[in-house]
Amino acid sequence: MGLNSNRVEDFFGHTGNTTVKVSTEIPMPAPEAASMEVHSVCMPPKKTTFQKLKHRLSEIFFPDDPLNGFKNQTWFTKLVLGVKSLFPICQWGLDYNLRLFRSDIISGLTIASLAIPQGISYAKLANLPPIIGLYSSFVPPLIYSVLGSSRHLAVGPVSIASLVMGTMLSGSVSPTDEPILYLQLAFTATFFAGVFHSSLGLLRLGFVIDFLSKATLLGFMAGAAVIVSLQQLKGLLGIVHFTNKMQIIPVMTSVFEHKNEWSWQTIVMGFGFLFFMLTARHISMRKPKHFWVSAAAPLTSVILSTILVFCIRSKAHGISYIGHLQKGLNPPSLNMLYFNGQHLALAIKTGIVTGSCPSLKGLPWEGHLLL
């Protein structure tokens, strides 16, 4: 179309098939008569309200059209595609090689060195036995390795979810006076959290997270970091009697009310290893070629702290430690689920709130199930 072209559109609104005649006039640089081109364009067919609603819901819940690959396929091909969709390991496992295995070994050792103390710490936040934290560190990744679809997702316990569970349950049931009942409620709350989160994934409600502003997510994550950091003061200072509340004022009040329980040995060891890990992280960020310094810091801290505590006999110096852990695998905990009693509503409420915590941190609900 030439410069300064004039476009004239004539619409003929007749019933049935509507035809739009577009008349385009292109001025010629020469004084000859202007040429005229006529195009016929058919209007799209009309859709009913139900068809429009169906199309809109399809765009919301299935924007990637997951069933498109199954069209015009044989039943055997559909079966193979269904198995690969349900178990992604059947798809990427065919291209797995020794080079990837070697890299996975290094990554696994690095992550395990951090996941073991982290799992134990999260178990203490939830007022659960340390062995529960160890199981939560390796059982979910084993399941996700078969069912997962993302290579960059960290699967395991979450700090704020553990803290919320411990706070909500300990408000009604004491973990020290009624440990069996507390453990039953924790298992039941975890069950309902899984049901709630799995339902969100199956219903593909990930679009809900799009309506949360970035400021909301950043505020939630920053607030969660502050709350979890304050709760770590109990172990960092060696305090035995500590509040179960999450607010800043009750936590700081509890810290200074129990100054007589502070242990300088625990403080020196805790802040020493904290400084060591922060320094290693700073070195890796300043010099990316030394990334291995930050990666090796957690494993180094675990090894050095274990040797140090073993050598100085921690009980005699006021340093608490995990103690003996039961060997072997625990039996299935299905018989520990609490479905009949006065605390069932508490378990359901705790499960729903706990299941919502990872989602508010920006984790997607669609495409995979979070464990």
KOLDOTOR-540610 format. One record per residue (C-alpha): chain; residue number from 1; x, y, z. Coordinates in nm, 4 decimals. Example, Ala and Ser with C-alpha at 12.3 -4.5 7.8 and 13.67 -1.06 7.14 Angstrom:
+------+-----+----------+----------+----------+
! unit ! pos !        x !        y !        z !
+------+-----+----------+----------+----------+
!    A !   1 !   1.2300 !  -0.4500 !   0.7800 !
!    A !   2 !   1.3670 !  -0.1060 !   0.7140 !
+------+-----+----------+----------+----------+
END
This chain:
+------+-----+----------+----------+----------+
! unit ! pos !        x !        y !        z !
+------+-----+----------+----------+----------+
!    A !   1 !   0.0000 !   0.0000 !   0.0000 !
!    A !   2 !   0.1447 !   0.3334 !  -0.0996 !
!    A !   3 !   0.2020 !   0.6405 !   0.1091 !
!    A !   4 !  -0.1029 !   0.8433 !   0.2191 !
!    A !   5 !  -0.3370 !   0.5647 !   0.1015 !
!    A !   6 !  -0.7107 !   0.5952 !   0.1643 !
!    A !   7 !  -0.9044 !   0.2889 !   0.2884 !
!    A !   8 !  -1.2846 !   0.2715 !   0.2516 !
!    A !   9 !  -1.4781 !  -0.0140 !   0.4130 !
!    A !  10 !  -1.8396 !  -0.0891 !   0.3245 !
!    A !  11 !  -2.0249 !  -0.3195 !   0.5629 !
!    A !  12 !  -2.3393 !  -0.4935 !   0.4422 !
!    A !  13 !  -2.5284 !  -0.6157 !   0.7458 !
!    A !  14 !  -2.7451 !  -0.8959 !   0.6061 !
!    A !  15 !  -2.8630 !  -1.2014 !   0.7930 !
!    A !  16 !  -2.6949 !  -1.5360 !   0.7333 !
!    A !  17 !  -2.3441 !  -1.5254 !   0.5929 !
!    A !  18 !  -2.2224 !  -1.1701 !   0.6217 !
!    A !  19 !  -1.9801 !  -1.0453 !   0.3603 !
!    A !  20 !  -1.7541 !  -0.7473 !   0.4117 !
!    A !  21 !  -1.6455 !  -0.5679 !   0.0961 !
!    A !  22 !  -1.3269 !  -0.3712 !   0.1401 !
!    A !  23 !  -1.2513 !  -0.1072 !  -0.1181 !
!    A !  24 !  -0.8923 !   0.0109 !  -0.1190 !
!    A !  25 !  -0.7815 !   0.3017 !  -0.3317 !
!    A !  26 !  -0.4115 !   0.3419 !  -0.3953 !
!    A !  27 !  -0.3072 !   0.6702 !  -0.5520 !
!    A !  28 !  -0.0546 !   0.6276 !  -0.8297 !
!    A !  29 !   0.2394 !   0.8578 !  -0.8606 !
!    A !  30 !   0.1516 !   0.9098 !  -1.2252 !
!    A !  31 !  -0.1583 !   1.1069 !  -1.3283 !
!    A !  32 !  -0.3240 !   0.7889 !  -1.4604 !
!    A !  33 !  -0.6608 !   0.6760 !  -1.3258 !
!    A !  34 !  -0.6512 !   0.5281 !  -0.9783 !
!    A !  35 !  -0.6644 !   0.1494 !  -0.9559 !
!    A !  36 !  -0.9339 !  -0.0188 !  -0.7511 !
!    A !  37 !  -0.8977 !  -0.3515 !  -0.5651 !
!    A !  38 !  -1.1935 !  -0.5270 !  -0.4066 !
!    A !  39 !  -1.1497 !  -0.8035 !  -0.1451 !
!    A !  40 !  -1.4211 !  -1.0266 !  -0.0001 !
!    A !  41 !  -1.3749 !  -1.1252 !   0.3663 !
!    A !  42 !  -1.6107 !  -1.3638 !   0.5454 !
!    A !  43 !  -1.7016 !  -1.2860 !   0.9033 !
!    A !  44 !  -1.6308 !  -1.5603 !   1.1625 !
!    A !  45 !  -1.9287 !  -1.7773 !   1.2510 !
!    A !  46 !  -2.1387 !  -1.6672 !   1.5418 !
!    A !  47 !  -2.0910 !  -1.8464 !   1.8745 !
!    A !  48 !  -2.3434 !  -1.9093 !   2.1433 !
!    A !  49 !  -2.2901 !  -1.7965 !   2.4997 !
!    A !  50 !  -2.2100 !  -2.1533 !   2.6041 !
!    A !  51 !  -1.9458 !  -2.1855 !   2.3309 !
!    A !  52 !  -1.7856 !  -1.8570 !   2.4348 !
!    A !  53 !  -1.7819 !  -1.9660 !   2.7999 !
!    A !  54 !  -1.6315 !  -2.3028 !   2.7072 !
!    A !  55 !  -1.3589 !  -2.1352 !   2.5022 !
!    A !  56 !  -1.2792 !  -1.8887 !   2.7811 !
!    A !  57 !  -1.2570 !  -2.1631 !   3.0467 !
!    A !  58 !  -1.0353 !  -2.3670 !   2.8168 !
!    A !  59 !  -0.7969 !  -2.0718 !   2.7850 !
!    A !  60 !  -0.7887 !  -2.0263 !   3.1638 !
!    A !  61 !  -0.7506 !  -2.3865 !   3.2818 !
!    A !  62 !  -0.5743 !  -2.5430 !   2.9816 !
!    A !  63 !  -0.3672 !  -2.2700 !   2.8128 !
!    A !  64 !  -0.1059 !  -2.5254 !   2.7025 !
!    A !  65 !  -0.3690 !  -2.7641 !   2.5560 !
!    A !  66 !  -0.2204 !  -3.0795 !   2.7190 !
!    A !  67 !  -0.4411 !  -3.3167 !   2.5173 !
!    A !  68 !  -0.3408 !  -3.1771 !   2.1794 !
!    A !  69 !  -0.0708 !  -3.4405 !   2.1319 !
!    A !  70 !  -0.3236 !  -3.7218 !   2.1753 !
!    A !  71 !  -0.5324 !  -3.6207 !   1.8752 !
!    A !  72 !  -0.5287 !  -3.8452 !   1.5667 !
!    A !  73 !  -0.3108 !  -4.1053 !   1.7406 !
!    A !  74 !  -0.3515 !  -4.4799 !   1.7722 !
!    A !  75 !  -0.4563 !  -4.6287 !   2.1034 !
!    A !  76 !  -0.1052 !  -4.7639 !   2.1654 !
!    A !  77 !   0.0533 !  -4.4246 !   2.0998 !
!    A !  78 !  -0.1999 !  -4.2620 !   2.3310 !
!    A !  79 !  -0.1098 !  -4.5160 !   2.6009 !
!    A !  80 !   0.2623 !  -4.4421 !   2.5648 !
!    A !  81 !   0.2021 !  -4.0665 !   2.5717 !
!    A !  82 !  -0.0182 !  -4.1043 !   2.8800 !
!    A !  83 !   0.2492 !  -4.3020 !   3.0664 !
!    A !  84 !   0.5155 !  -4.0451 !   2.9758 !
!    A !  85 !   0.2872 !  -3.7639 !   3.0878 !
!    A !  86 !   0.2130 !  -3.9302 !   3.4218 !
!    A !  87 !   0.5708 !  -4.0529 !   3.4771 !
!    A !  88 !   0.8099 !  -3.8011 !   3.3150 !
!    A !  89 !   1.1034 !  -4.0257 !   3.4068 !
!    A !  90 !   0.9993 !  -4.2504 !   3.1161 !
!    A !  91 !   1.0650 !  -3.9578 !   2.8829 !
!    A !  92 !   1.3886 !  -3.8038 !   3.0036 !
!    A !  93 !   1.5268 !  -4.1368 !   3.1256 !
!    A !  94 !   1.5797 !  -4.2491 !   2.7650 !
!    A !  95 !   1.8367 !  -3.9707 !   2.7129 !
!    A !  96 !   2.0143 !  -4.0223 !   3.0453 !
!    A !  97 !   2.3884 !  -4.0919 !   3.0240 !
!    A !  98 !   2.6955 !  -4.1359 !   3.2423 !
!    A !  99 !   2.7953 !  -3.7700 !   3.2207 !
!    A ! 100 !   2.4615 !  -3.6614 !   3.3644 !
!    A ! 101 !   2.4876 !  -3.9291 !   3.6322 !
!    A ! 102 !   2.8256 !  -3.7962 !   3.7453 !
!    A ! 103 !   2.6871 !  -3.4441 !   3.7706 !
!    A ! 104 !   2.3839 !  -3.5701 !   3.9616 !
!    A ! 105 !   2.6092 !  -3.7462 !   4.2132 !
!    A ! 106 !   2.7915 !  -3.4211 !   4.2880 !
!    A ! 107 !   2.4664 !  -3.2259 !   4.3085 !
!    A ! 108 !   2.3067 !  -3.4902 !   4.5301 !
!    A ! 109 !   2.5919 !  -3.4859 !   4.7802 !
!    A ! 110 !   2.5880 !  -3.1064 !   4.7900 !
!    A ! 111 !   2.2136 !  -3.0824 !   4.8442 !
!    A ! 112 !   2.2085 !  -3.3693 !   5.0957 !
!    A ! 113 !   2.4674 !  -3.1914 !   5.3091 !
!    A ! 114 !   2.2253 !  -2.9016 !   5.3373 !
!    A ! 115 !   1.8994 !  -3.0995 !   5.3432 !
!    A ! 116 !   1.9939 !  -3.3151 !   5.6440 !
!    A ! 117 !   2.0512 !  -3.0337 !   5.8981 !
!    A ! 118 !   1.7764 !  -2.8288 !   5.7341 !
!    A ! 119 !   1.5236 !  -3.1125 !   5.7689 !
!    A ! 120 !   1.6131 !  -3.1613 !   6.1346 !
!    A ! 121 !   1.5818 !  -2.7868 !   6.1962 !
!    A ! 122 !   1.2399 !  -2.7732 !   6.0287 !
!    A ! 123 !   1.1253 !  -3.0686 !   6.2371 !
!    A ! 124 !   1.2202 !  -2.8775 !   6.5506 !
!    A ! 125 !   1.0237 !  -2.5761 !   6.4231 !
!    A ! 126 !   0.7182 !  -2.8019 !   6.3967 !
!    A ! 127 !   0.7904 !  -2.9554 !   6.7417 !
!    A ! 128 !   0.8386 !  -3.2979 !   6.5811 !
!    A ! 129 !   1.1068 !  -3.5644 !   6.6412 !
!    A ! 130 !   1.4270 !  -3.5111 !   6.4380 !
!    A ! 131 !   1.3773 !  -3.8425 !   6.2568 !
!    A ! 132 !   1.0678 !  -3.6930 !   6.0907 !
!    A ! 133 !   1.2861 !  -3.4202 !   5.9434 !
!    A ! 134 !   1.5242 !  -3.6779 !   5.7981 !
!    A ! 135 !   1.2407 !  -3.8668 !   5.6296 !
!    A ! 136 !   1.0999 !  -3.5451 !   5.4861 !
!    A ! 137 !   1.4429 !  -3.4731 !   5.3366 !
!    A ! 138 !   1.4752 !  -3.7846 !   5.1206 !
!    A ! 139 !   1.1299 !  -3.9429 !   5.0729 !
!    A ! 140 !   0.9658 !  -3.6535 !   4.8787 !
!    A ! 141 !   1.2649 !  -3.6161 !   4.6406 !
!    A ! 142 !   1.2533 !  -3.9895 !   4.5654 !
!    A ! 143 !   0.8853 !  -3.9638 !   4.4727 !
!    A ! 144 !   0.9348 !  -3.6440 !   4.2760 !
!    A ! 145 !   1.2199 !  -3.7971 !   4.0755 !
!    A ! 146 !   0.9598 !  -4.0277 !   3.9188 !
!    A ! 147 !   0.6562 !  -3.7983 !   3.9047 !
!    A ! 148 !   0.8210 !  -3.4569 !   3.8775 !
!    A ! 149 !   0.8433 !  -3.2492 !   3.5620 !
!    A ! 150 !   1.0879 !  -2.9758 !   3.6672 !
!    A ! 151 !   1.4645 !  -3.0056 !   3.7002 !
!    A ! 152 !   1.4960 !  -2.6888 !   3.9055 !
!    A ! 153 !   1.2456 !  -2.7493 !   4.1850 !
!    A ! 154 !   1.3585 !  -2.8135 !   4.5426 !
!    A ! 155 !   1.1216 !  -3.0639 !   4.7026 !
!    A ! 156 !   1.0963 !  -3.0985 !   5.0776 !
!    A ! 157 !   0.9800 !  -2.9231 !   5.3941 !
!    A ! 158 !   0.9332 !  -2.5474 !   5.4009 !
!    A ! 159 !   1.0368 !  -2.3348 !   5.6965 !
!    A ! 160 !   0.7242 !  -2.1202 !   5.7254 !
!    A ! 161 !   0.4941 !  -2.4215 !   5.6794 !
!    A ! 162 !   0.6755 !  -2.6091 !   5.9571 !
!    A ! 163 !   0.6565 !  -2.3081 !   6.1861 !
!    A ! 164 !   0.2854 !  -2.2509 !   6.1166 !
!    A ! 165 !   0.2069 !  -2.6173 !   6.1826 !
!    A ! 166 !   0.3975 !  -2.6182 !   6.5093 !
!    A ! 167 !   0.2348 !  -2.2959 !   6.6269 !
!    A ! 168 !  -0.1225 !  -2.3955 !   6.5391 !
!    A ! 169 !  -0.1035 !  -2.7475 !   6.6822 !
!    A ! 170 !   0.0886 !  -2.6606 !   6.9986 !
!    A ! 171 !  -0.1752 !  -2.3999 !   7.0817 !
!    A ! 172 !  -0.4249 !  -2.6801 !   7.1560 !
!    A ! 173 !  -0.2102 !  -2.9893 !   7.2189 !
!    A ! 174 !   0.1205 !  -2.9891 !   7.4038 !
!    A ! 175 !   0.3958 !  -3.1781 !   7.2168 !
!    A ! 176 !   0.5640 !  -3.2673 !   7.5481 !
!    A ! 177 !   0.2588 !  -3.3683 !   7.7540 !
!    A ! 178 !   0.0735 !  -3.5505 !   7.4729 !
!    A ! 179 !   0.3404 !  -3.6477 !   7.2178 !
!    A ! 180 !   0.1380 !  -3.9305 !   7.0570 !
!    A ! 181 !  -0.1704 !  -3.7142 !   7.0006 !
!    A ! 182 !   0.0444 !  -3.4292 !   6.8732 !
!    A ! 183 !   0.2167 !  -3.6628 !   6.6270 !
!    A ! 184 !  -0.1206 !  -3.7930 !   6.5078 !
!    A ! 185 !  -0.2447 !  -3.4397 !   6.4464 !
!    A ! 186 !   0.0756 !  -3.3543 !   6.2590 !
!    A ! 187 !   0.0348 !  -3.6568 !   6.0301 !
!    A ! 188 !  -0.3322 !  -3.5743 !   5.9732 !
!    A ! 189 !  -0.2600 !  -3.2081 !   5.9000 !
!    A ! 190 !   0.0062 !  -3.3157 !   5.6508 !
!    A ! 191 !  -0.2451 !  -3.5495 !   5.4859 !
!    A ! 192 !  -0.5019 !  -3.2732 !   5.4409 !
!    A ! 193 !  -0.2322 !  -3.0342 !   5.3180 !
!    A ! 194 !  -0.1432 !  -3.2863 !   5.0491 !
!    A ! 195 !  -0.5082 !  -3.3368 !   4.9543 !
!    A ! 196 !  -0.5655 !  -2.9620 !   4.9366 !
!    A ! 197 !  -0.2550 !  -2.8930 !   4.7316 !
!    A ! 198 !  -0.3109 !  -3.1891 !   4.5004 !
!    A ! 199 !  -0.6662 !  -3.0721 !   4.4357 !
!    A ! 200 !  -0.5373 !  -2.7306 !   4.3340 !
!    A ! 201 !  -0.2924 !  -2.8965 !   4.0971 !
!    A ! 202 !  -0.5471 !  -3.1333 !   3.9421 !
!    A ! 203 !  -0.7935 !  -2.8479 !   3.8932 !
!    A ! 204 !  -0.5122 !  -2.6406 !   3.7390 !
!    A ! 205 !  -0.5787 !  -2.3382 !   3.9553 !
!    A ! 206 !  -0.2338 !  -2.1950 !   3.9005 !
!    A ! 207 !  -0.3835 !  -1.8897 !   3.7345 !
!    A ! 208 !  -0.4973 !  -1.7706 !   4.0795 !
!    A ! 209 !  -0.1376 !  -1.6822 !   4.1644 !
!    A ! 210 !  -0.1381 !  -1.4362 !   3.8714 !
!    A ! 211 !  -0.3768 !  -1.2110 !   4.0627 !
!    A ! 212 !  -0.1318 !  -1.1687 !   4.3522 !
!    A ! 213 !   0.0873 !  -0.8630 !   4.3194 !
!    A ! 214 !   0.4634 !  -0.8882 !   4.3377 !
!    A ! 215 !   0.4613 !  -0.6657 !   4.6445 !
!    A ! 216 !   0.2344 !  -0.9150 !   4.8223 !
!    A ! 217 !   0.4657 !  -1.2068 !   4.7471 !
!    A ! 218 !   0.7769 !  -1.0130 !   4.8462 !
!    A ! 219 !   0.6123 !  -0.8971 !   5.1673 !
!    A ! 220 !   0.5078 !  -1.2511 !   5.2552 !
!    A ! 221 !   0.8541 !  -1.3915 !   5.1874 !
!    A ! 222 !   1.0266 !  -1.1145 !   5.3819 !
!    A ! 223 !   0.7892 !  -1.1553 !   5.6752 !
!    A ! 224 !   0.8362 !  -1.5323 !   5.6721 !
!    A ! 225 !   1.2145 !  -1.4877 !   5.6731 !
!    A ! 226 !   1.1980 !  -1.2557 !   5.9749 !
!    A ! 227 !   0.9660 !  -1.4887 !   6.1683 !
!    A ! 228 !   1.1768 !  -1.7982 !   6.0979 !
!    A ! 229 !   1.4979 !  -1.6133 !   6.1871 !
!    A ! 230 !   1.3532 !  -1.5071 !   6.5217 !
!    A ! 231 !   1.2552 !  -1.8655 !   6.5988 !
!    A ! 232 !   1.6159 !  -1.9740 !   6.5403 !
!    A ! 233 !   1.7239 !  -1.7655 !   6.8386 !
!    A ! 234 !   1.6128 !  -2.0501 !   7.0643 !
!    A ! 235 !   1.8795 !  -2.2866 !   6.9346 !
!    A ! 236 !   2.1328 !  -2.0158 !   6.8578 !
!    A ! 237 !   2.1337 !  -1.8916 !   7.2178 !
!    A ! 238 !   2.0753 !  -2.2291 !   7.3834 !
!    A ! 239 !   1.7411 !  -2.1313 !   7.5419 !
!    A ! 240 !   1.5389 !  -2.4226 !   7.6800 !
!    A ! 241 !   1.2081 !  -2.2516 !   7.7635 !
!    A ! 242 !   1.0889 !  -2.0543 !   7.4646 !
!    A ! 243 !   0.7559 !  -1.9086 !   7.3539 !
!    A ! 244 !   0.5375 !  -2.0833 !   7.0971 !
!    A ! 245 !   0.4157 !  -1.7542 !   6.9492 !
!    A ! 246 !   0.5433 !  -1.6102 !   6.6217 !
!    A ! 247 !   0.5025 !  -1.2367 !   6.6874 !
!    A ! 248 !   0.8168 !  -1.0275 !   6.7271 !
!    A ! 249 !   0.7340 !  -0.8818 !   7.0698 !
!    A ! 250 !   0.6576 !  -1.2172 !   7.2435 !
!    A ! 251 !   0.9684 !  -1.3739 !   7.0882 !
!    A ! 252 !   1.2036 !  -1.0951 !   7.1946 !
!    A ! 253 !   1.0401 !  -1.0846 !   7.5382 !
!    A ! 254 !   1.1011 !  -1.4569 !   7.5791 !
!    A ! 255 !   1.4637 !  -1.4159 !   7.4697 !
!    A ! 256 !   1.5447 !  -1.1536 !   7.7329 !
!    A ! 257 !   1.3318 !  -1.3085 !   8.0071 !
!    A ! 258 !   1.5433 !  -1.6261 !   7.9905 !
!    A ! 259 !   1.8863 !  -1.4648 !   7.9799 !
!    A ! 260 !   1.9962 !  -1.7045 !   8.2518 !
!    A ! 261 !   1.9589 !  -1.9920 !   8.0019 !
!    A ! 262 !   2.1941 !  -1.8410 !   7.7448 !
!    A ! 263 !   2.4950 !  -2.0620 !   7.6735 !
!    A ! 264 !   2.8072 !  -1.8837 !   7.5565 !
!    A ! 265 !   2.9458 !  -2.2071 !   7.4113 !
!    A ! 266 !   2.6371 !  -2.2481 !   7.1940 !
!    A ! 267 !   2.6487 !  -1.8813 !   7.0929 !
!    A ! 268 !   3.0145 !  -1.9008 !   6.9877 !
!    A ! 269 !   2.9620 !  -2.2193 !   6.7866 !
!    A ! 270 !   2.6386 !  -2.1009 !   6.6259 !
!    A ! 271 !   2.7580 !  -1.7570 !   6.5211 !
!    A ! 272 !   3.0950 !  -1.8992 !   6.4166 !
!    A ! 273 !   2.9452 !  -2.1390 !   6.1635 !
!    A ! 274 !   2.6919 !  -1.8759 !   6.0564 !
!    A ! 275 !   2.9768 !  -1.6352 !   5.9805 !
!    A ! 276 !   3.1618 !  -1.9125 !   5.7958 !
!    A ! 277 !   2.8662 !  -1.9922 !   5.5673 !
!    A ! 278 !   2.7893 !  -1.6254 !   5.4969 !
!    A ! 279 !   3.1551 !  -1.5642 !   5.4112 !
!    A ! 280 !   3.1583 !  -1.8623 !   5.1745 !
!    A ! 281 !   2.8447 !  -1.7327 !   5.0051 !
!    A ! 282 !   2.9976 !  -1.3864 !   4.9704 !
!    A ! 283 !   3.3120 !  -1.5308 !   4.8093 !
!    A ! 284 !   3.1089 !  -1.7295 !   4.5578 !
!    A ! 285 !   2.9008 !  -1.4250 !   4.4670 !
!    A ! 286 !   3.2057 !  -1.2005 !   4.4213 !
!    A ! 287 !   3.4000 !  -1.4619 !   4.2237 !
!    A ! 288 !   3.1654 !  -1.6946 !   4.0314 !
!    A ! 289 !   3.4503 !  -1.9284 !   3.9369 !
!    A ! 290 !   3.4741 !  -2.0187 !   4.3076 !
!    A ! 291 !   3.1119 !  -2.1354 !   4.3242 !
!    A ! 292 !   3.2278 !  -2.4585 !   4.4866 !
!    A ! 293 !   3.3174 !  -2.2659 !   4.8052 !
!    A ! 294 !   2.9521 !  -2.1885 !   4.8791 !
!    A ! 295 !   2.8446 !  -2.5376 !   4.7681 !
!    A ! 296 !   3.0892 !  -2.7086 !   5.0041 !
!    A ! 297 !   3.0188 !  -2.4831 !   5.3034 !
!    A ! 298 !   2.7132 !  -2.6748 !   5.4394 !
!    A ! 299 !   2.8861 !  -3.0135 !   5.4231 !
!    A ! 300 !   3.2012 !  -2.8681 !   5.5789 !
!    A ! 301 !   2.9979 !  -2.7132 !   5.8614 !
!    A ! 302 !   2.8204 !  -3.0408 !   5.9350 !
!    A ! 303 !   3.1462 !  -3.2380 !   5.9457 !
!    A ! 304 !   3.3368 !  -2.9839 !   6.1570 !
!    A ! 305 !   3.0519 !  -2.9307 !   6.4043 !
!    A ! 306 !   3.0050 !  -3.3066 !   6.4464 !
!    A ! 307 !   3.3758 !  -3.3592 !   6.5165 !
!    A ! 308 !   3.3891 !  -3.0596 !   6.7504 !
!    A ! 309 !   3.0864 !  -3.1660 !   6.9540 !
!    A ! 310 !   3.2157 !  -3.5227 !   6.9777 !
!    A ! 311 !   3.5563 !  -3.4073 !   7.1006 !
!    A ! 312 !   3.4454 !  -3.1608 !   7.3674 !
!    A ! 313 !   3.1650 !  -3.3814 !   7.5035 !
!    A ! 314 !   2.8832 !  -3.1299 !   7.4592 !
!    A ! 315 !   2.6840 !  -3.2216 !   7.7724 !
!    A ! 316 !   2.9655 !  -3.1071 !   7.9951 !
!    A ! 317 !   2.9934 !  -2.7732 !   7.8162 !
!    A ! 318 !   2.6278 !  -2.6775 !   7.7854 !
!    A ! 319 !   2.5926 !  -2.7515 !   7.4126 !
!    A ! 320 !   2.2825 !  -2.9502 !   7.3239 !
!    A ! 321 !   2.2865 !  -3.1985 !   7.0372 !
!    A ! 322 !   2.0395 !  -3.4201 !   6.8523 !
!    A ! 323 !   2.1337 !  -3.7430 !   7.0236 !
!    A ! 324 !   2.0632 !  -4.0987 !   6.9165 !
!    A ! 325 !   1.8369 !  -4.1554 !   6.6174 !
!    A ! 326 !   1.6565 !  -4.4815 !   6.5614 !
!    A ! 327 !   1.8042 !  -4.6953 !   6.2844 !
!    A ! 328 !   1.6091 !  -4.8455 !   5.9980 !
!    A ! 329 !   1.2860 !  -4.7379 !   5.8324 !
!    A ! 330 !   0.9789 !  -4.6400 !   6.0268 !
!    A ! 331 !   0.6618 !  -4.8428 !   5.9680 !
!    A ! 332 !   0.3832 !  -4.6820 !   5.7608 !
!    A ! 333 !   0.2034 !  -4.4060 !   5.9467 !
!    A ! 334 !  -0.1460 !  -4.4704 !   5.8075 !
!    A ! 335 !  -0.2578 !  -4.5937 !   6.1480 !
!    A ! 336 !  -0.1506 !  -4.2586 !   6.2951 !
!    A ! 337 !  -0.4066 !  -4.0573 !   6.0979 !
!    A ! 338 !  -0.6610 !  -3.8870 !   6.3223 !
!    A ! 339 !  -1.0057 !  -3.8872 !   6.1586 !
!    A ! 340 !  -1.2309 !  -3.9138 !   6.4633 !
!    A ! 341 !  -1.2073 !  -3.6843 !   6.7623 !
!    A ! 342 !  -1.2461 !  -3.3338 !   6.8915 !
!    A ! 343 !  -0.9234 !  -3.2138 !   6.7269 !
!    A ! 344 !  -1.0157 !  -3.3153 !   6.3707 !
!    A ! 345 !  -1.1223 !  -2.9608 !   6.2785 !
!    A ! 346 !  -0.7873 !  -2.8312 !   6.4044 !
!    A ! 347 !  -0.6003 !  -3.0814 !   6.1853 !
!    A ! 348 !  -0.8046 !  -2.9866 !   5.8762 !
!    A ! 349 !  -0.7559 !  -2.6141 !   5.9377 !
!    A ! 350 !  -0.3842 !  -2.6591 !   5.9947 !
!    A ! 351 !  -0.3519 !  -2.8682 !   5.6794 !
!    A ! 352 !  -0.5246 !  -2.6091 !   5.4609 !
!    A ! 353 !  -0.3176 !  -2.3219 !   5.5996 !
!    A ! 354 !   0.0045 !  -2.5227 !   5.5749 !
!    A ! 355 !  -0.0745 !  -2.6277 !   5.2189 !
!    A ! 356 !  -0.1257 !  -2.2651 !   5.1207 !
!    A ! 357 !   0.2134 !  -2.1478 !   5.2459 !
!    A ! 358 !   0.4293 !  -2.2804 !   4.9569 !
!    A ! 359 !   0.1782 !  -2.1427 !   4.7056 !
!    A ! 360 !   0.2011 !  -1.7933 !   4.8521 !
!    A ! 361 !   0.5761 !  -1.8066 !   4.8066 !
!    A ! 362 !   0.5188 !  -1.8166 !   4.4319 !
!    A ! 363 !   0.5279 !  -2.1904 !   4.3614 !
!    A ! 364 !   0.2991 !  -2.2897 !   4.0714 !
!    A ! 365 !  -0.0001 !  -2.5154 !   4.1207 !
!    A ! 366 !  -0.0333 !  -2.6449 !   3.7662 !
!    A ! 367 !   0.1862 !  -2.8783 !   3.5676 !
!    A ! 368 !   0.3011 !  -3.0796 !   3.8683 !
!    A ! 369 !   0.2039 !  -3.1747 !   4.2200 !
!    A ! 370 !   0.4033 !  -3.0406 !   4.5111 !
!    A ! 371 !   0.4884 !  -3.2864 !   4.7848 !
+------+-----+----------+----------+----------+
END
